């Protein structure tokens, strides 16, 4: 591997050289065996590994920690007891040096700015000034440590500033995207009873403006705990906010609250002090309100950014980090995490597919070129859309600063790997580094990810993450333990704790890390072992392949298969934009497996295309996995974070009422549900005859 200068020296080599100098430990992460040795050390000696991340990342505490972790039992592990930290303090520890080096903290663009070829840069001192001003204002409203402050904001600097201000006070942050429906927002925010709500008047998506003031007023009517509203005038500076006021509720103008020059001193809080509440998808019931702590989120983010994303401080590397996300997805939090390491973060607010009715999948590539992005991340579905639309970014813009492309959200199809290799710039004469990752909102991190020093194999993620004791397990035996599988598909489990695992679920019974809902979500199948709910195969090389959710498994004639395998066989056809498959298993009856496909505009599912789909599946998988029937649909139901809603569709077709399996306000495209409801009704009527 060619590493000609300091900027191109992977962060993992800086880390292993530091380990050798400071700890006397020697690993070579440039080989598969060498990385495997490093990974095994990291999950065998948890205390030594996480202490090294603390020191290597320059974590600070005014008081020493008494242990790295108290024990390795899950759930309920306590990390770094005695230490005090603050997320905002860590972010702004880089401010002066980064600013002196000429690097902004945030580069921002929205759809209107893109049409004007305009970018907004926010310097580190200006970011700190606005955060300090807002924090002082919130403190004046009575916000104290542990109070919840919620946001109803799009992906803009306003959201970042609000988050850092709240974190600096030791209050608890939670955010929903303004494109979410009021029921979905209330399902989340009502659980945690916020004292303050920070919200926008509206947003623009795909060229269409959306007034959210009426929705905001209805939310406040059902959130009696809110005593103060901070309004971000994002769509209309002259909007009348009087509708938001109430007898015991004041409305404040965001722009005024960030205008002051005040001293800034983030409060030190315990390592496990709550930082934010994030939520499960909520598509089949009340969303889980997942609480993460300052320290756990910070140390996981610092590890992932440097060692697995190869992102360094901008003053050292010139890195600019971008991951397209709405605020309701955990990848928004990842954007904030880049700032922990002193990296410029680039933010785009808008539709990655351009204006509604006039698709343009070059939008984000144009933003990446204009803002100088070096690390580009998006959901796997975005790359599939670029491939289907035959987008060729390098023919449109200059991407010579780009050094890495990353994906998550769902398995990345092999064709998408090759699209990236063929349509991104070469780096040092080699294919650009492609870094698909898989993790989760549940623990605000990744289990499997990339490694800059290892080969990229199309269809695989490169490695298990350092500090993540990930294995593939078979069915539990009588003791509750599963057989460890190598080169076989099994349940993704993590057999040892990680610092960013949830502190608890808000409102769980009994309260705390051993609450019933927390236990049932991760530890019901294998006692004391985290079961994540994905099918995974660990390859002989040490890489990993995710096969989809284990609760939506295809089990045809005794052969289990993840849905992602079938999607790869189906979506390789240029006519197919998206697909969804479910396997309906009936006791004493033949299973029934329908496949639903979304086709390019103007195309109709005919006998010839059905035959090619069946042949592709038979060739790629087996004759056993050919669906019983194939149907054309307008869209595949997806969550707000882009995940295909296989299990809700399966439950619907098994007879569960639609209102029990779909939370329409928690969906990205609720309009497509009606077709599936009608389809289920027809099947039920046919079965009754």
Rosetta blueprint (number, residue, H / E / L):
1 X L
2 X L
3 X L
4 X L
5 X L
6 X H
7 X H
8 X H
9 X L
10 X L
11 X H
12 X H
13 X H
14 X H
15 X H
16 X H
17 X H
18 X H
19 X H
20 X H
21 X H
22 X H
23 X H
24 X L
25 X L
26 X L
27 X L
28 X L
29 X L
30 X L
31 X L
32 X H
33 X H
34 X H
35 X H
36 X H
37 X H
38 X H
39 X H
40 X H
41 X H
42 X H
43 X H
44 X H
45 X L
46 X H
47 X H
48 X H
49 X H
50 X H
51 X H
52 X H
53 X H
54 X H
55 X H
56 X H
57 X L
58 X L
59 X L
60 X L
61 X L
62 X L
63 X L
64 X L
65 X L
66 X L
67 X L
68 X L
69 X E
70 X L
71 X L
72 X L
73 X L
74 X L
75 X L
76 X L
77 X L
78 X L
79 X E
80 X L
81 X L
82 X L
83 X L
84 X E
85 X E
86 X L
87 X H
88 X H
89 X H
90 X H
91 X H
92 X H
93 X L
94 X L
95 X H
96 X H
97 X H
98 X H
99 X H
100 X H
101 X L
102 X L
103 X L
104 X L
105 X L
106 X E
107 X E
108 X E
109 X E
110 X E
111 X H
112 X H
113 X H
114 X H
115 X H
116 X L
117 X L
118 X L
119 X L
120 X E
121 X E
122 X E
123 X L
124 X H
125 X H
126 X H
127 X H
128 X H
129 X H
130 X H
131 X H
132 X H
133 X H
134 X H
135 X H
136 X H
137 X H
138 X H
139 X H
140 X H
141 X L
142 X L
143 X L
144 X L
145 X L
146 X L
147 X L
148 X E
149 X E
150 X E
151 X E
152 X E
153 X L
154 X L
155 X L
156 X L
157 X H
158 X H
159 X H
160 X H
161 X H
162 X H
163 X H
164 X H
165 X H
166 X H
167 X H
168 X H
169 X H
170 X L
171 X L
172 X E
173 X E
174 X E
175 X E
176 X E
177 X L
178 X L
179 X L
180 X L
181 X L
182 X H
183 X H
184 X H
185 X H
186 X H
187 X H
188 X H
189 X H
190 X H
191 X H
192 X H
193 X L
194 X L
195 X L
196 X E
197 X E
198 X E
199 X E
200 X E
201 X L
202 X E
203 X E
204 X E
205 X E
206 X L
207 X L
208 X E
209 X E
210 X E
211 X E
212 X L
213 X H
214 X H
215 X H
216 X H
217 X H
218 X H
219 X H
220 X H
221 X H
222 X L
223 X L
224 X L
225 X L
226 X L
227 X L
228 X E
229 X E
230 X E
231 X E
232 X E
233 X L
234 X L
235 X L
236 X L
237 X L
238 X L
239 X L
240 X L
241 X L
242 X H
243 X H
244 X H
245 X L
246 X E
247 X L
248 X L
249 X E
250 X E
251 X E
252 X E
253 X E
254 X H
255 X H
256 X H
257 X H
258 X L
259 X L
260 X L
261 X L
262 X L
263 X L
264 X L
265 X L
266 X L
267 X L
268 X L
269 X E
270 X E
271 X L
272 X L
273 X L
274 X E
275 X E
276 X E
277 X E
278 X E
279 X E
280 X L
281 X L
282 X L
283 X L
284 X L
285 X L
286 X L
287 X L
288 X L
289 X E
290 X E
291 X E
292 X E
293 X E
294 X H
295 X H
296 X H
297 X H
298 X H
299 X H
300 X H
301 X H
302 X H
303 X H
304 X H
305 X H
306 X H
307 X H
308 X H
309 X L
310 X L
311 X L
312 X L
313 X L
314 X H
315 X H
316 X H
317 X H
318 X L
319 X L
320 X E
321 X E
322 X E
323 X E
324 X L
325 X L
326 X L
327 X L
328 X L
329 X L
330 X H
331 X H
332 X H
333 X H
334 X H
335 X H
336 X H
337 X H
338 X H
339 X H
340 X H
341 X L
342 X L
343 X L
344 X E
345 X E
346 X E
347 X E
348 X E
349 X E
350 X L
351 X L
352 X L
353 X L
354 X E
355 X E
356 X L
357 X L
358 X E
359 X E
360 X L
361 X L
362 X L
363 X H
364 X H
365 X H
366 X H
367 X H
368 X H
369 X H
370 X H
371 X H
372 X L
373 X L
374 X L
375 X E
376 X E
377 X E
378 X E
379 X E
380 X H
381 X H
382 X H
383 X H
384 X H
385 X H
386 X H
387 X H
388 X H
389 X L
390 X L
391 X L
392 X L
393 X H
394 X H
395 X H
396 X L
397 X L
398 X L
399 X L
400 X L
401 X L
402 X L
403 X L
404 X E
405 X E
406 X E
407 X E
408 X E
409 X L
410 X L
411 X L
412 X L
413 X L
414 X H
415 X H
416 X H
417 X H
418 X H
419 X H
420 X H
421 X H
422 X H
423 X H
424 X L
425 X L
426 X L
427 X E
428 X L
429 X L
430 X E
431 X L
432 X L
433 X E
434 X E
435 X E
436 X E
437 X L
438 X E
439 X E
440 X E
441 X H
442 X H
443 X H
444 X L
445 X E
446 X E
447 X E
448 X E
449 X E
450 X L
451 X L
452 X L
453 X L
454 X L
455 X L
456 X L
457 X L
458 X L
459 X L
460 X L
461 X E
462 X L
463 X E
464 X E
465 X L
466 X L
467 X L
468 X L
469 X L
470 X E
471 X E
472 X E
473 X E
474 X E
475 X E
476 X E
477 X L
478 X L
479 X L
480 X L
481 X L
482 X E
483 X E
484 X E
485 X E
486 X L
487 X L
488 X L
489 X E
490 X E
491 X E
492 X E
493 X E
494 X E
495 X L
496 X L
497 X L
498 X L
499 X L
500 X L
501 X L
502 X L
503 X L
504 X E
505 X E
506 X L
507 X L
508 X L
509 X L
510 X L
511 X L
512 X L
513 X L
514 X L
515 X L
516 X H
517 X H
518 X H
519 X H
520 X H
521 X H
522 X H
523 X L
524 X L
525 X L
526 X L
527 X L
528 X L
529 X L
530 X E
531 X E
532 X E
533 X E
534 X E
535 X E
536 X E
537 X E
538 X E
539 X L
540 X L
541 X L
542 X L
543 X L
544 X E
545 X E
546 X E
547 X E
548 X E
549 X E
550 X H
551 X H
552 X H
553 X L
554 X E
555 X E
556 X E
557 X L
558 X L
559 X E
560 X E
561 X E
562 X L
563 X H
564 X H
565 X H
566 X H
567 X H
568 X H
569 X H
570 X H
571 X H
572 X L
573 X L
574 X L
575 X L
576 X E
577 X E
578 X E
579 X E
580 X E
581 X E
582 X E
583 X E
584 X E
585 X L
586 X L
587 X L
588 X L
589 X L
590 X L
591 X L
592 X E
593 X E
594 X E
595 X E
596 X E
597 X E
598 X E
599 X E
600 X L
601 X L
602 X L
603 X L
604 X L
605 X L
606 X L
607 X H
608 X H
609 X H
610 X H
611 X H
612 X H
613 X H
614 X H
615 X H
616 X H
617 X H
618 X H
619 X H
620 X H
621 X L
622 X L
623 X H
624 X H
625 X H
626 X L
627 X L
628 X L
629 X E
630 X E
631 X E
632 X E
633 X L
634 X L
635 X L
636 X L
637 X L
638 X E
639 X E
640 X L
641 X L
642 X L
643 X L
644 X E
645 X L
646 X H
647 X H
648 X H
649 X H
650 X H
651 X H
652 X H
653 X H
654 X L
655 X L
656 X L
657 X L
658 X H
659 X H
660 X H
661 X H
662 X L
663 X L
664 X H
665 X H
666 X H
667 X E
668 X L
669 X L
670 X H
671 X H
672 X H
673 X H
674 X H
675 X H
676 X H
677 X H
678 X H
679 X H
680 X H
681 X H
682 X H
683 X H
684 X H
685 X H
686 X H
687 X H
688 X H
689 X L
